Amino acid sequence: MNVMEFLDERAVTVDVTARQSKEEVIRELVGLLVRAGSIKERDVHKLVQILLKRESLGSTGIGQGVAIPHGKSDCVTKLIGAFGVSRAGVDFDALDGEPVTLFFLLVAPEDSAGPSPEGARPHIPPPQGQALPGQPAGRQGREDAGADHP
């Protein structure tokens, strides 16, 4: 799946202004979905609550400055996403305890297969020379990123 199939460029910011909490960041990213026309303003509160409920089960801050908040909602009919960069970083209870600077929010339809949109998560290669948690040490950087993923 190509990222641009579900990520509208209007739902992208390189200047996340939220600084204090997960909820602030999630609200800002959901606001980007409204700006992109991916969801309606009336669904903001409901979607934020769904995403926060998912966060209460365990942080989607996967480490190395990355968080992938996600959930399912009947306010969408297809997979949608928002992306944000925080220059300052936000405490998102990440697995490694470090602040999160890259946020990739995913929302799937309520009736989509599987427990969450994780299966639809795009392959995002780590920065040059770094491996993601759980990735074999020999697989690093963009050179190897496409080896297992077409």
Secondary structure, 3 states (H helix, E strand, C coil): CCHHHCEEEEEEECCCCCCCCHHHHHHHHHHHHHHCCCCCHHHHHHHHHHHHHHHHHCCCEEECCEECCEEEECCCCCCEEEEEEEEEEECCCCCCCCCEEEEEEEEEECCCCCCCHHHHCCCCCCCCCCCCCCCCCCCCHHHHHCCCCC
